[in-house]
Amino acid sequence: MSTVWGWGWKLRCCGYHSAALAGVRNLTNGVLRGGGGAGATAGKIHIFPIRSGLFTRSMSAFWCRSQSRLLHSSQVTCCCSKTNSEAKYKDPFKLGSSDLKNLYEDIKKELLITTQELKDMCEYYFDGKGKAIRPMLVVLMARACNTHYNNCREMHPAQRSIAVIAEMIHTASLVHDDVIDGSDSRRGKKTVNQIWGERQAVLAGDFILSAASVALAKIGNATVISVLSQVIEDLVRGEFLQLGSKENENERFAHYLEKTFKKTASLIANSCKAVSILGCPDPKVHEIAYQYGRNIGIAFQLIDDILDFTSCADQLGKPTAADLKLGLATGPVLFACQQFPQS
């Protein structure tokens, strides 16, 4: 068995699953342990929070319930637990490093900007300091689908373009989010709206999105264009969902999950589906890729919402408790309110 650091949690699983689960590493706000036994208990996940306070006291309930709602109601067995128990953990960023080489330079080529101010704004976050989690997931999914279909580990140029487009759409959404939320810092530096103003920031986000749309059209696959166009619609619908809430307590978490999917997971899910379409004709594989991206995307946002309470601004590169200050109820808040209604 191998030990890896995932989104703020320590994971024990087989090498292949740990590579898929590993994301932002070295954040130790809690311990997530997988069962070490063989057979049906292998790969079972248990949560051991190590912080105190209102939100941490409700963390066990948060994880147990979110796991059952997002993944499966039964125990999850690691399919590689028997045959690959001694497999070494492989860093997913190293696995995809050759495909992600010159990623940000290629994005800048897609922007094609002549006006200096607009160029500075649009390239501001493409400085190579981002985690590039979405492109990494996309290129690894592409390689997996290509290997599955024709035993070819090489990635098609169109699949690489999906990784570029995914990062462009994500960055455009960050620029717009900072305007909506009034944020003044991201990735450890001032936001676009803080430096150039809100109007210019909105236009910069629009321009990045338009450049991504042009790059998408160049792929020339109508199905892929339709799949990734859905992401842009989901982003807008997600923002509107975030503006509202549900009076019925039983509907609040479902509302939160729907908002989370549209704002965060849809991009990952549909990007993974897009590269699977380009690499394999099997609709079952397309659905598997989509569901994988969906679960990873929702899990990523759940962890991000937890870190909003348990980490400091220096670690996150952005202000902490930002959603709470805006009056937005995320997963930790919803479960804390349910478990401690008197508080």
N, C-alpha and C positions, 0 to 999 in steps of 0.2 A: 504493500500500500504506500502511497505517496502523499505528502502533505503540501498543500499549496495555499496561497493567500488569495482570497476572492474579494468581493466587494465589501470590505470591512470585516470579513469573517474568515476563519481558518477552516479549510475544507480537507476532508480525507476521503479519497475515492481513488479509482484506478487512473492511470496516466491519461487515457484518452478522454475520460469525462472531466478530469481536472483541467485539462487543456481547454476544453469547451467552456468550463465554468469560470476560469480565471479571468479577472478583469483588472480593476484598479487595485493594485496590491499594496501591502504594508500598512493598512489601516486596521488597527486592532481594537475596535470598539466592542467586540464580542467574540465568542468562539463558537464555530459551527463544526460539529464533529460527525463524521460518518461512521456507521457501525463497522467494526473490523471483522465480524464473523463472515463465514462463507454461506452460500446458499441464499435462502429467502431473505436473510437479515442483512446481507451485504449491501453497502451503499445506502442504508437507512440513515436519515439525517436527524440529528437532535440539536436543540438550541440551548446554549448555556450563556445567557447574558451576564456581563460582569460589572455593569454600572448600576448605580443606585438612583433613586428618584422616581417621580411619577411615571415618566415615559418608559423607563427601564422596567419598572414593576409590571407594566402591561405588555412588555416585549414578548414574553413567552406566549401569551394569548395571541399577540399580533402574528407571530411566525407560524404558530400551529394553524390558525384560521386562514392566513393568506396562502399557506402551502396547500391546504385542502381545497381552497377555492380556485387557485391558479393552476395547480398541477393535477394531482389525482387524490381521490379520497382513500386509496389503499396505499400500502407501503410501496416505495419505489426501489426496485432491485437493479443494481448496476450490472448490465449485461456483460461487462468485461471482467467482473470480479473474479471469475474462476480462471479463465484462460490467460489473462494478462495481469495477474496480481502483482507481478514484479516489474511491470512496465514503468519506465522512468517518466516523470512529468516533463512535458515539453511546453515551453513558453509559447503561447499562441502568437505573440508579437514577433518572436523569432521565426516561427513557422511562416508567417506572412510577410516578413521583412523584405524579401526580394520583390514581391508584388507591390509593396507600398513605397518602394524607393522612388524618390522624386515626386511623391504624391502632391505636395503643395505647389511645386513648380508647375506641374501639369494643370492644377486648378487655376493658377494665375494665367496660364496660357488661354484657358477657356474664357476668362473674363474680358480680355481684349479691350482695355480701357485706355483712352488717350488723355482724358482730363485728369490732371494730377491729384486734385482733391478727392475725386470719386475713386481714383485708383488707390490712394492711401486708405480710404475708409473700407473699401471692399477687401483689400489685402491685409487689413489690420489683424484679423484672427488667423490668417493663413501663414503664420510665422514659424510653423513647425513645433510649436510648444503644446499643441493639443494632444490628447491621448489617442486620437484616431481609432477609437474602439469600433465605431460603425464600419469604416473601411476594412478593418482587420477581420471582423465577422463576415463581411461580404466576400472577401477574397478566399477565406478558409471554406466558406460554404460553396463557393464556385469550384474550388479544387476538389472538395468532397463529391460534388455532383458529377464532375467530369470523370473522376476515378471510378465512381459507381457505374456510370453509363458505358464508357468505352476504355476504362483503365488508363486514361490519359491524365496526368497530373498537371499538364500545362494549362494555363488560363487563357481564354479567348480575349482578344482586345476589347470586345464589347462588354465582357464581364468586368474587366478592369475599369471601364468607363462607368459602370454602375457604382463602383466604390468611390470614384471621384464625384459623381453626381450626388451620392448619399451624403458625403461630407459637405458639399456645397449647400444642399437643402438644410442640413442640420445647422450650419453656420448662419444661414439666412434667418432661420427661426430664432437663433440666439440673439441676433441683432434686434429683431422685432420684439422678442420677449423682454429685453432690457429696457426698451422704450415703454412697453405696457406696464412693467413692474417698477419703473423708475430706478433701476439699478445703476450704481455708480462704479462697480468693479466686477471684473470677470477674468478668470485665469491669472489672477494676481496683478492685474493692471486696470487702468480706467476703461470704461466701456466706450463704445463708439458714440453713443448719445451724450456721454459726459464730455467728450472732447469736441465733437462737431455739432452737437445739438440734435434734438429729437427729429426735426423734419429731415435733416440730411441722413440721419440714421435709418429712417423708414425707407428713404429712396435707395440707400446703399443695400439694405436687405432685399428690396424689390429687384434691384439690378442683379444681385447674386442669384436670386431665384429665377430670373429670366435667363441668365446665362446657363443655369442648370437645365432649364427647359429646352434650350437650343441644343445642348449636348445630348440630352435624351432623344430629341428628334433625329439626331444624326445616327443613332443606333439603327433606326429603320425597322424596328420590330413593333408592330401595332399592339401586340399583347403586352409586351414589356412597357411600352409607353402608357397604356391604360393602367397597368399595375402601379407604376410609380406616380402617375398623376393623382391616384387615389390618396397618396401621402399628403399632397398639398391641400386637398379638400379636408382630410382628417385634421391637419394642423389648425386650420381655421375653426372647424367645428369643436376641436378640443379647447381652444381659447374661449369660445362661447360657453362651453360646459364649465370651465373654470370660473367664469363670472357668476354662475348660478349655483344653487345648492338644493337639496331635497329636505322638505320639512319632516317627512317620514323617516324616522331613525333607521328603519330596516332598509331603506333605499339609498342611504348615504354612501355606504361602502361600494355598492354597485355603480353609483354615479362617479365616485372617485376612480374606480377601476376603468370605467369607460373613458373618462377624461385622460387617465394615464396612458391607456392604449393609443388614443388618437394623438396625443401630444408627443409621446416618446416611442412607444412600441411599434406603431404603424410603420414608421420609417425603416426600422430594422427588419420587421416581418416582411414587408413588401420588397425591400432590397434583396433579402435572401431568396424570396420567391422569384424575383426577376432574374437573378443569376442562375437559378435552377432551371428556369424556362429556357435560357440560352444554352445550358449544358446538358439537359436531359429531357426527352419528350414525355416522360411518364408523369401524368397528373398527380399520382400518389406522392411522388417525390416532391412536386411543387407544394403540396399541402404540408408535407413534413417540414420542408424548409420554412414555410410560412409560420407554422406553429412553433418551430424552434425559435425563430426570430421574435415572435410574439411573446413567448415565455421569458426569453432573455431580456427583452425590452422592458417588460413589466417588472421583472425582478430587479433590473438595474435601477429603475425609478423608485421602487420600494426602498432599496438600500440608500439611494440618494436622499430620500425623505427622512430616513433614520439619521443619516449623517448630518442632516440639517440641525439636529438637536444634540448630537453627541460629539461633533468635531468643532474645531475652531476655524475661523475665517482664513488663517494662514494655510491650513491643510486643504481646505476646499477651494481656495483661490477666489472666493466670493463671499458676501455677507452670510452669516448664519441666521437661522430662524426667519428667513426672508418671507416664506409663505405665511407663517404665523403672524408676522407684522402686517401682512396684506389682508389678513382675515381669512386665509385659505386653510381649510381643514384637510390635511394629508393623513395617510394611514396611521402613523403613531398617535396623532391627535384624536382620530375617530375611535381607536381602541382604548385610549386613555380615558376618554369621556364615557365610553360604554362601561369600562371596568370601575371607574371612580366617578360616578355621576354627581356625587356630592361635592367634588372639588370644583 
